[in-house]
Amino acid sequence: MPSISIWQRLKARLRPEPIADAGVLRSFLEQRSSLIAQKCAIDYCKGKTGLASYALFDEKPFLDALEVCRWETFAAVLGDLTLVAEGQLRPHVPAGRLAALHGALEALYISILTESPAPAHRSLGWADEIASFTARLAEAARGEPRRALDVADHSARRLFATLPIHASMRKLDEEVVYGAVRFRMVAVSQELQRRLHAAGAAERLISAQKVTL
């Protein structure tokens, strides 16, 4: 999961690059997934623990648990945002090319998730997560294009389940957590829609996948 510097965020905000090819789409999905996972987890933990957060964020057991939460949420958000991207790309792809688009998006998801060594708690890798995403992508392809609010609760559920705060302390906060994830997912979806050059991006994504085969 990438770390996003303040300079990268500022540059991206002031001069966002059009999303017109596979490389830019990959960077967008990776960075925004990381941002949502980190912000939602850290903001909740700091808000929940208040002044005690300064001490808590120095405790290794807490930091280890937070890392698990961030990685698991990253994987979930990445899948959900890829489904949103599929929904925005699909209308611009001829029917005969849809299978190629879905194959390219699946390969993109897998490459982002597996490009770095698996985190410590994932010693067996991401096979289960990849299988789950593949099934969800196939299901999405058979129905109406997915929007952010159609998928955001999947990511929110993963975040809430893995937060490094005892379940007894967060049991009343479920809607707060879900709302935070929904808000950020919708914002990212809107940004994707503004920046996406869908027809060109889809064609280049498919072509890039053919080159790697």
C-alpha positions as a Python dict, from the first residue, in 0.01 Angstrom:
ca = {
    (1, 'M'): (0, 0, 0),
    (2, 'P'): (164, 327, -110),
    (3, 'S'): (240, 617, 120),
    (4, 'I'): (116, 950, -21),
    (5, 'S'): (329, 1257, 50),
    (6, 'I'): (186, 1603, 115),
    (7, 'W'): (350, 1728, -206),
    (8, 'Q'): (188, 1449, -411),
    (9, 'R'): (-152, 1537, -270),
    (10, 'L'): (-107, 1908, -337),
    (11, 'K'): (14, 1853, -692),
    (12, 'A'): (-269, 1612, -765),
    (13, 'R'): (-525, 1857, -629),
    (14, 'L'): (-396, 2161, -818),
    (15, 'R'): (-315, 1997, -1151),
    (16, 'P'): (-488, 1660, -1178),
    (17, 'E'): (-379, 1456, -1477),
    (18, 'P'): (-649, 1333, -1716),
    (19, 'I'): (-712, 962, -1674),
    (20, 'A'): (-663, 852, -2031),
    (21, 'D'): (-447, 539, -2013),
    (22, 'A'): (-384, 230, -1804),
    (23, 'G'): (-93, 376, -1609),
    (24, 'V'): (-281, 682, -1487),
    (25, 'L'): (-589, 476, -1403),
    (26, 'R'): (-372, 237, -1205),
    (27, 'S'): (-211, 522, -1010),
    (28, 'F'): (-549, 680, -942),
    (29, 'L'): (-705, 360, -808),
    (30, 'E'): (-400, 274, -600),
    (31, 'Q'): (-356, 619, -446),
    (32, 'R'): (-722, 685, -376),
    (33, 'S'): (-769, 341, -223),
    (34, 'S'): (-473, 402, 4),
    (35, 'L'): (-601, 746, 98),
    (36, 'I'): (-949, 624, 190),
    (37, 'A'): (-814, 332, 391),
    (38, 'Q'): (-565, 543, 584),
    (39, 'K'): (-782, 848, 645),
    (40, 'C'): (-1091, 660, 755),
    (41, 'A'): (-900, 431, 991),
    (42, 'I'): (-671, 693, 1143),
    (43, 'D'): (-934, 965, 1171),
    (44, 'Y'): (-1171, 730, 1352),
    (45, 'C'): (-905, 607, 1594),
    (46, 'K'): (-791, 960, 1677),
    (47, 'G'): (-1145, 1085, 1718),
    (48, 'K'): (-1243, 791, 1937),
    (49, 'T'): (-945, 806, 2170),
    (50, 'G'): (-907, 1186, 2186),
    (51, 'L'): (-604, 1306, 2381),
    (52, 'A'): (-507, 946, 2452),
    (53, 'S'): (-430, 898, 2083),
    (54, 'Y'): (-85, 1052, 2130),
    (55, 'A'): (12, 767, 2359),
    (56, 'L'): (-181, 505, 2166),
    (57, 'F'): (-3, 579, 1839),
    (58, 'D'): (329, 501, 2012),
    (59, 'E'): (217, 151, 2112),
    (60, 'K'): (343, -126, 1885),
    (61, 'P'): (48, -363, 1937),
    (62, 'F'): (-189, -85, 1835),
    (63, 'L'): (23, 12, 1534),
    (64, 'D'): (43, -351, 1424),
    (65, 'A'): (-336, -382, 1447),
    (66, 'L'): (-379, -53, 1262),
    (67, 'E'): (-157, -183, 983),
    (68, 'V'): (-380, -488, 948),
    (69, 'C'): (-684, -261, 930),
    (70, 'R'): (-527, -33, 671),
    (71, 'W'): (-420, -321, 446),
    (72, 'E'): (-750, -506, 467),
    (73, 'T'): (-945, -187, 401),
    (74, 'F'): (-711, -98, 113),
    (75, 'A'): (-782, -431, -55),
    (76, 'A'): (-1157, -384, -12),
    (77, 'V'): (-1159, -22, -132),
    (78, 'L'): (-939, -107, -429),
    (79, 'G'): (-1188, -370, -538),
    (80, 'D'): (-1483, -138, -491),
    (81, 'L'): (-1324, 150, -681),
    (82, 'T'): (-1232, -88, -963),
    (83, 'L'): (-1598, -185, -986),
    (84, 'V'): (-1690, 184, -1001),
    (85, 'A'): (-1433, 233, -1278),
    (86, 'E'): (-1584, -61, -1467),
    (87, 'G'): (-1922, 107, -1446),
    (88, 'Q'): (-1785, 429, -1590),
    (89, 'L'): (-1583, 258, -1864),
    (90, 'R'): (-1840, 3, -1978),
    (91, 'P'): (-2074, 238, -2171),
    (92, 'H'): (-1780, 343, -2389),
    (93, 'V'): (-1672, -9, -2489),
    (94, 'P'): (-1826, -209, -2777),
    (95, 'A'): (-2010, -522, -2665),
    (96, 'G'): (-1751, -742, -2830),
    (97, 'R'): (-1475, -588, -2619),
    (98, 'L'): (-1642, -608, -2278),
    (99, 'A'): (-1484, -942, -2186),
    (100, 'A'): (-1142, -794, -2265),
    (101, 'L'): (-1219, -490, -2049),
    (102, 'H'): (-1316, -708, -1755),
    (103, 'G'): (-1006, -920, -1796),
    (104, 'A'): (-789, -610, -1801),
    (105, 'L'): (-954, -469, -1488),
    (106, 'E'): (-912, -799, -1305),
    (107, 'A'): (-544, -808, -1401),
    (108, 'L'): (-505, -447, -1289),
    (109, 'Y'): (-655, -522, -949),
    (110, 'I'): (-434, -827, -902),
    (111, 'S'): (-117, -645, -1004),
    (112, 'I'): (-180, -354, -765),
    (113, 'L'): (-260, -584, -475),
    (114, 'T'): (34, -819, -530),
    (115, 'E'): (310, -588, -653),
    (116, 'S'): (454, -550, -303),
    (117, 'P'): (541, -828, -56),
    (118, 'A'): (234, -942, 135),
    (119, 'P'): (200, -779, 479),
    (120, 'A'): (291, -981, 785),
    (121, 'H'): (-65, -1088, 864),
    (122, 'R'): (-110, -1208, 505),
    (123, 'S'): (159, -1475, 498),
    (124, 'L'): (-48, -1680, 251),
    (125, 'G'): (-101, -1383, 23),
    (126, 'W'): (-421, -1241, -124),
    (127, 'A'): (-569, -1543, -302),
    (128, 'D'): (-897, -1529, -112),
    (129, 'E'): (-937, -1157, -175),
    (130, 'I'): (-859, -1199, -545),
    (131, 'A'): (-1114, -1480, -577),
    (132, 'S'): (-1377, -1266, -405),
    (133, 'F'): (-1308, -969, -632),
    (134, 'T'): (-1319, -1184, -945),
    (135, 'A'): (-1663, -1312, -845),
    (136, 'R'): (-1788, -960, -765),
    (137, 'L'): (-1659, -826, -1098),
    (138, 'A'): (-1836, -1104, -1287),
    (139, 'E'): (-2157, -1030, -1099),
    (140, 'A'): (-2126, -656, -1163),
    (141, 'A'): (-2069, -716, -1534),
    (142, 'R'): (-2406, -892, -1559),
    (143, 'G'): (-2602, -604, -1406),
    (144, 'E'): (-2628, -228, -1410),
    (145, 'P'): (-2299, -37, -1376),
    (146, 'R'): (-2202, -2, -1011),
    (147, 'R'): (-2194, 341, -848),
    (148, 'A'): (-2003, 440, -537),
    (149, 'L'): (-2303, 402, -306),
    (150, 'D'): (-2369, 56, -447),
    (151, 'V'): (-2034, -75, -326),
    (152, 'A'): (-1916, 154, -44),
    (153, 'D'): (-2069, -54, 235),
    (154, 'H'): (-1849, -348, 136),
    (155, 'S'): (-1541, -140, 216),
    (156, 'A'): (-1702, 10, 525),
    (157, 'R'): (-1781, -336, 660),
    (158, 'R'): (-1418, -443, 624),
    (159, 'L'): (-1293, -125, 790),
    (160, 'F'): (-1534, -153, 1082),
    (161, 'A'): (-1451, -520, 1137),
    (162, 'T'): (-1074, -461, 1151),
    (163, 'L'): (-1051, -130, 1340),
    (164, 'P'): (-789, -155, 1618),
    (165, 'I'): (-1041, -41, 1879),
    (166, 'H'): (-1211, -299, 2100),
    (167, 'A'): (-1552, -402, 1968),
    (168, 'S'): (-1721, -298, 2292),
    (169, 'M'): (-1597, 59, 2243),
    (170, 'R'): (-1703, 97, 1882),
    (171, 'K'): (-2031, -95, 1872),
    (172, 'L'): (-2235, 227, 1861),
    (173, 'D'): (-2017, 387, 1592),
    (174, 'E'): (-2104, 166, 1295),
    (175, 'E'): (-2308, 428, 1111),
    (176, 'V'): (-2039, 692, 1170),
    (177, 'V'): (-1776, 466, 1013),
    (178, 'Y'): (-1999, 367, 725),
    (179, 'G'): (-2087, 731, 660),
    (180, 'A'): (-1722, 833, 646),
    (181, 'V'): (-1642, 563, 391),
    (182, 'R'): (-1947, 645, 180),
    (183, 'F'): (-1857, 1013, 175),
    (184, 'R'): (-1502, 951, 56),
    (185, 'M'): (-1603, 687, -197),
    (186, 'V'): (-1858, 921, -354),
    (187, 'A'): (-1601, 1202, -369),
    (188, 'V'): (-1346, 977, -541),
    (189, 'S'): (-1609, 847, -782),
    (190, 'Q'): (-1697, 1203, -879),
    (191, 'E'): (-1331, 1286, -930),
    (192, 'L'): (-1290, 978, -1148),
    (193, 'Q'): (-1588, 1082, -1359),
    (194, 'R'): (-1448, 1434, -1407),
    (195, 'R'): (-1101, 1320, -1508),
    (196, 'L'): (-1175, 999, -1697),
    (197, 'H'): (-1140, 998, -2075),
    (198, 'A'): (-1339, 678, -2084),
    (199, 'A'): (-1317, 558, -2443),
    (200, 'G'): (-943, 614, -2475),
    (201, 'A'): (-866, 482, -2128),
    (202, 'A'): (-1063, 163, -2189),
    (203, 'E'): (-894, 94, -2521),
    (204, 'R'): (-546, 158, -2381),
    (205, 'L'): (-621, -53, -2075),
    (206, 'I'): (-720, -345, -2295),
    (207, 'S'): (-420, -294, -2524),
    (208, 'A'): (-180, -277, -2228),
    (209, 'Q'): (-315, -604, -2098),
    (210, 'K'): (-259, -773, -2436),
    (211, 'V'): (104, -660, -2434),
    (212, 'T'): (166, -826, -2097),
    (213, 'L'): (12, -1161, -2197),
}
